[in-house]
Amino acid sequence: LRRGEPGERAVSMLTDAGRYDYLPLIDRPKIEWPGGASLAFWAAPNIEFYELDPPDGQGRPLWPRPYPDILNYSLRDYGNRAGVWRMMEALERFNVRASVSLNAAMCDHIPDIVQECVRLGWELFSHGIYNTRLISGLSEDEVRTVIGDSIATIRRHSGQDVAGFLAPAISATETFLDLLPELGIRYTVDMMPDDQPVPLKVRSGRLIAVPYSTEINDIRVMGMRGYSPDEWAAMVKACFDQLYREGKDNGTVMCMPLHPFVVGHPHRIAALHDVLDHVTSRDGVWLATAREIADWYYERHYEDALRFCDVVPGGAR
Amino acid sequence: MTDDRLTYRHRRRGLDHNWFEYEAIFGRAPLAWPGGRPVALWISVAVEFFPLDAPALPFRPLGGLDRGYPDFWSYSNRDYGNRIGIYRIMRVLDGLGLRATAAVNAAAVRRFPRLITEIVRRDWEIAAHGLDMGHVHHGALAAVDERAMIEETRDTLTQATGLAVKGWYSPGRGESIDTLRLLCENGFEYAADWANDDLPYMMKAGAGTICAMPLTHELADRVLLVHHNRTVEDYERQVLEAFHVLETEAERYGGRVLSLSLSPWVIGYPHRIVALERILASIMKSDAVWPATGIAIADTYKGQTGRQIARNTQA
């Protein structure tokens, strides 16, 4: 590949994602959520295991400092020792069930956390095996093996059939989405072009994108960009208010991604309580899991959406 | 090397290039906008396509995908703007009876014909914004290649809309030393890349001239909210402060321009759109504003400052 050279583009690279048609906010079929709710809200805690000494050669460094980067390792590990329990307490207090983006190796390393998720009635979906194992650069067979392992591991420890996927550390290959339906995955959160589910084009079977968020993601907002907990809470509440208003005309989805090692700190947890109080004090909000949103969408709205898609897609495959 | 570093080729009164002469804003001939309004409000909305395979060099425009190929996350985040965000902006502008200048990548015309129809139906100005966000204009570009990029962009836009396209925004505000000349030779009347004034001024562009339009960079939503990580409340305060200062200055010095540089993939997100609604409602409550497109501002400026232009463009 000749990336990086002025004006040079490698012919083998994709210009368009080519995974969905252009379906503008105006003129799209109406989505109705259970009980006439305006907004389907779901919380997505990322429960992750980062290896102290991950393999090199994954295309980007996994830790900022040379081995052993005990500072950054322990900042993540804080989430599993302390943050996750505080986050669970908050969600339980407001009766919000979560869909967990789970590194499957958590089942092996710290099964206590996984068992607590199950006890809370939370959904577990696959976030790969370790957050320090990117899928970038893997062959299709290797990607199948990794995701298959994660699904089997989660099933063995929780009894749950995994329905969703988010690639570990937001890595990707050109074709990993094609492999998901083969493995029994029905939704991905790796594509975020919309506030409603989006049917995706895959080699075989059916797959949808359930809305996730880079924009109000705690790690991005507070962890990477340095916003205060109050500023994060204001963003999340403003996002909720807008999607709640729009949802009266056409049902919307709001996802609140969380990272226990970010939001689970004592100086931030009140912001999560604040947000959850705001979200759960409105009528017409369907507190759902991602799987429930996907199931409902497939049953009632998937075929509708296909009929509405442009014949000329936003980047044909 | 030492000789070079102690040699100052351009060390004299004036600037170190020939595109325009130095001119202080308080010394400019006063401009009068239609209706005697002190501030022209110029709303620019970017309609962009960020390719997955955009090269990293010579530079990535702000917003360019940077998480490693294939960066579906950033790709779909930017794409959200054309699918969802811009329609929120349209609702806000429609509600206040405002029109915008849409700065459109040629690639967006081909991918989102429905969106272009909605822009044209609203009588917004269509300006050219290059081929796509992976094709930046830069110093090492051969003039023949750059000419082809400009022509393809212009032709794609005019053919799709049937409209004359007079304004140009380079992707990521990058130019080569030939860009202005090539734009002028291709019939463009203004360019919105330089960030050095609050008023239009004329630049030399080969044998002709082109109007430099004062598109804000510092107050662009992508700069303030994404690059500088400010809150939307902060953005709101800063835009309204700019409006206040420009309105006050206009009493002494003549008409001013308040430009808003909006990105559907930034301000169009649900947690931000309400700020745009508040900003515009607040500005429009005063009768200080002449809402105008880029070409209307450039034409009005040129119509009033013929003498000044002649002076500025003397060799």
Interface residues (C-beta under 8 A of the other chain):
Chain A: L1 R3 G4 E5 P6 G7 E8 R9 A10 M13 L14 T15 D16 A17 R19 Y22 L23 P24 L25 I26 D27 G59 R60 S136 I170 S171 A172 T173 E174 D190 M191 M192 P193 D194 D195 A209 T214 E215 I216 R225 G226 Y227 E231 A234 M235 V236 A238 C239 D241 Q242 L243 E246 M254 D310 V312 G314 G315
Chain B: P51 L52 D53 A54 P55 A56 L57 P58 R67 G68 Y69 P70 D71 F72 W73 S74 Y75 S76 N77 D79 Y80 N82 R83 I84 Y87 R88 R111 F112 P113 R114 L115 E118 G134 H138 A140 L141 D145 N229 T231 V232 E233 Y269 P270 H271 R272 I273 V274
